[in-house]
Amino acid sequence: MSKVERLYHLHNILSQRRTPISRQDLMQRLECSQATFYRLVAELRDYLGAPLEQDEDNRGFYYDRSYEQPFELPGIWISPAELQALLTARQVLGNVQPGLLEGELQSLQGRISSLLQKKGVDAEQGQSRIHIQAVAGRAVPEHLFQDVMGALLGRQRLHIRYHGRRKDDISERDVSPQRLTQYRNSWYLDAWCHRADGLRSFSLERISDQRLLDEAAREISDAVLAGHYDSAYGIFSGPGEHTAVLKFSAEMSRWIAEEQWHPDQQGCYGDDGAWTLQLPFSNARELVMDILRYGPEVEVLSPGFLRDAVAESARKAAAIYNQR
């Protein structure tokens, strides 16, 4: 537990109590030595201005509650993860399509704003000063989202009419919804497709018609879902059957080395300062597109078919410009 985490924890313990608490009890909860405990007390009381007192009879610690306003830690003590989570949640709720759970979402936004204020952050000021940009998102009709959510949470099958982009065809199928996934600012339905007799992912905005069926959804275990959807790179499903080995230039490596492309990735620096990244993948389509974003700053070392696919896409792109 870090010092900041211990300060938070100590503050929360004292804020929630109405009676003094002993030093030994606090040391046990904070998992710290006596010396560390007294340093925390000094910092909380002397530097952060907490109304921290010690009972004369039993020597227990408590907050003096005679002040008009309860003491809160200054806003600077909010962690980056907390700030991002709260502001992201507030912005996402604010961007939900009009009419979708409007009253409930306003209530949630109010509670998030209250949490931010307790952390010393003005919610409106934070919203204007901290910009969370949503790029290339695809809108989902309100009624569709509600029907999918109803089937997902009610554990019912759903009949859908689906326009697949890849083959540009329209199909009708019954599916058992398993989970909703937001990926790169777009929504996908992970479901068991009874027509294909297997797990599939469907872009919500490509569903043109849907209706709830009076049949229970087929249940798929979390372990099976994770093995199918989460073990390989990107949104395209399937177990990670292949391992991509990518070598980035020394300059680009200063960015790539700090990025997470996949939870199971591995990476290392070479003597030349180049970062070599390894990650599992199944369908190469999305990975090829992402590799091409880096142009000459990356080289596919293996497997060969992935290297060939990237090279072929690069040649086709170059050919378009060479015609002029």
N, C-alpha and C positions, 0 to 999 in steps of 0.2 A: 504494500500500500504506500503510495507516494505521500509527501508532506501535504500537498494540496488536498488529496483525498482524505487524509486524516483530519485536516482542518474542517472540511465539509462535514465529515462524519461527527466530529466533536460538536460542531455547531448544531447539527440536526438533533443529536441526542439531547443537548441542553434546551433547545427550542421546544421540544416535545414534552419535556418533564415539568412538573409543578413542584417537585420536591428535590432537595439536594441529592447528588449521586456521589458515591465515594471514589477516591482516587484509584483504588485497586480495580473497581468495576470498570471505570473508564479506560484504564490501561489495558485491561483484558479485551474490551470491545475494540479498542484502537490497535491492538496487537503491537504494543510499543513498550519500551523501557521507561523507567521513572524519569531519567534525564530527558528523553525525547518528549515525554508527556508534559513536563514543565516548560520545555521550549515551545510546545504548541499552545499552552495556556498563556505564556507571555506574548506570543505573536497575536493570538486572538484578542487578548485584552488590551495590550499596550500599543500594538501597531494597527489593528483593525477596528479598535474602539468598541469591542463587545462589552456589554454590562456584566462581565463575569465576576461573580463573587464566591467567597468561601464561607460556609456556615461556621460560626464560632463554636458551636457545641460539638457537632460530629465531624467537622472539617470537610463536609461534602461540598461539591461544586454545583453552582446553579446560576441562572440568569436573573438579574434584578428586573422585575416586571413593573416597576413603578413609573417607567417612562411612558409617554403617550403613544409612541409608535414602537412596535416590536422590532428588535434588531435583526437586520438581514446582512449577509455578507455583501460587500461592494460588487458591482457588476463585473469588475475585472476578474472575479473569481469564477465566472462561468467558463466552462471549458469550450474549446472550439467545436467538439462533437455535440455538446448540448446546444450551443447556439445554432449550429447548422441544422440539427434535428428540429428544433422548435420553429425556426424561421422557415425551413422547408415545409414543415407540416402546415404552417399558417398560410404560406403562399399556395401550396397545392390545394388546400381547402378553398382558398379564394378564387382559384381558377376552375373549380368544378362547374360544369355546365349549369346555367340558371334552371331552377326548378327542382334539381336533384337533391333531395333531403335538405332543402334550403334552411328551414328553421333549425334543424339539428346541427347543421354545419356552422351556422352563426353562433350557436351556443358553444361549440367546440373551439371556434376561433376566439371567442371571448375568454375561455379558460386558458388557452395558450397565451393570449396577451397578458393575462393575469400572472402566469408563470414567468413570463419574460420580465414583467415589471418587478416581481419579487427578486429577480436576479439582478436588478438594477439596469435593465435594458428597456428603453422606451420602444414599444412594439412598432408604432408608426414610424419613428425615426429609424429603427433598424430595418424596416421594410424598404425604406427609400434609400438608405445608405448601403445596404447589403443586397446585391443583385444576384438572384438565382435564375439563370437563363435556361428556358426550356426550348430546345432546338429540334425541329423536324418532327414534332409530335403530330399524331393523326387523330382527329376528333372522332369520338364514339357517340352515336345518338343516345339520348337519355333513356328512351324506352328499351333499347337493346341492352344497355348496361344493367338496368333494373331486372330484366328477364334473366340475364345470365347470372346475376347475383342471386336471384330467387332460386334458380335451379341449383347453383353451387351450394348455397347454405341450406336449402331444403332437401338436398341430396336426391334430386329428381333428374331424369333424363331430359334432354333438350333436342328438338328437331331443328336443324338449321339448313338454310340454303346458302351455300358458300361459293364465293368467286375466288379461285386460286390465281394468284398473280403469275406464278411460275409457268403453268401450262395455259393460262388465260381461259380456263374452263369453269363452268358452273356445275356444282354437284349438290345433291341433297343427302343428308346423313343424320342418323341419330347418334348423339354423343352423351357420355357420362362425364359431366364437368368434375375436375379434380382440384384445380386451383387457378387463380388469376395471377398473371405475371405482368408487371410493368417493366419494360426493357427499353432503354434508350428513348424514354418518353412516349412509348406506345404500349397499348394493352394487348395481351395475348391470353387466350383460353387454352390451358393445358387440359386435355380430355382424353378419355378412352373412346375411340371411334369404333362403333359397332359394325360399320360397313367395312372398314379396313382391318378390324379385329386387332387393334393395336393402339398405342399411345400416339397422339398427334398434337400439334400446336396450331391454333387458328387465330389469325389477326382479327380482332373484334370488328374493326371498321369494314372488313370484307364480308361480314355476315349480313346479307340483304333481307333475310326473313328468319324468324325464329318463333317457336312456340313450345311451351312446357308440355311434357308428356306425363301421363299418369302411370309412370313406371319408376321404380327406384333406380337410382344411379348405381352403376357397378363400382365397388370400392376397390381402390388400388392403394397398397401400403405406402407409407412415406419413404421407406427404403427403396422400393421399386421406382417411385417417382424421382427420387434423388439420383438413382443410378441411371435413369433414362435421360432426364432433363439437365442435370447439374454436373455430370462428370466430364462433359466435353465443352469446348469453347463455343460461345455464342448462343443464339436463340434456337438454332437448328438442332433438333433433338437427336439423341442416339448416344450410346456409350462411347467413351473416348478410345477409339480403336487405334488411333495414330498419335504420334508425338511430333509436333512441329519444332524445328530448331532454327531460330532466327538470330542473325548476327547484325547488330546495329553499329553504325559508325560511332567513333569515339565522341563526337560532339552530340549526336542524338542520344547516346547512352546516358548522358547526364539527366535526361528526362525519363527515358524508358525504364531505367533501373529502379525508379521509385513508383512505377505504375504497377497495378495488379490487373493482369489480363484474365487470370483464372486462379481460383483458390489453390490448385495443385501445381502451379507453375514453379519452375526452378530457374535460377539465373546466376551468372558469374561474370566477372570482369576478366578479360585477357590481358596479356602483357602490353598490348597496343592500346589499351583503354576502351576497347570495344566490349559491349555487353552482349552476351549470348543468352537468349531466352528460350526455354523449353516449356511447352504446354500441350495438354491433350486436346485432340479435336476429332470430330467424326465427319461431318459434312464440311467440305473445304470452302464452300461458296462465300460465307461471310468473312472467314479468315483471309481469303484472297483479297477481298475488297479493303479490309483493314490494313493489310500489308502494303497494298498499292498506295495508300495515303502517304507513306513515308518515302516513296520514290527511290532515289539512289542511296538513301540513308540506311537501307536494310537489305540484307541478302538472305534468301532461304537456303539453308544448308541441307536440310532434309525434311521430309522424305522427297524422293525424286519427283513424284507426281505433283506435289504441291509446288515445288520449284518450277516445273514445266508449266503449270497452270498460271502462276504469277508472270512468268516470262512471256507466255502467249498473250495474256491480257495487256501487258505493257507494249508488246509489238503491235497489237491491234490499235491501241490508243495512239501510238506513235504514227501509225499508218494514216490515221485521220488527218493529222497535222502535216504529214509529208506530202499530202495531195495538193496542198496550196503553195 
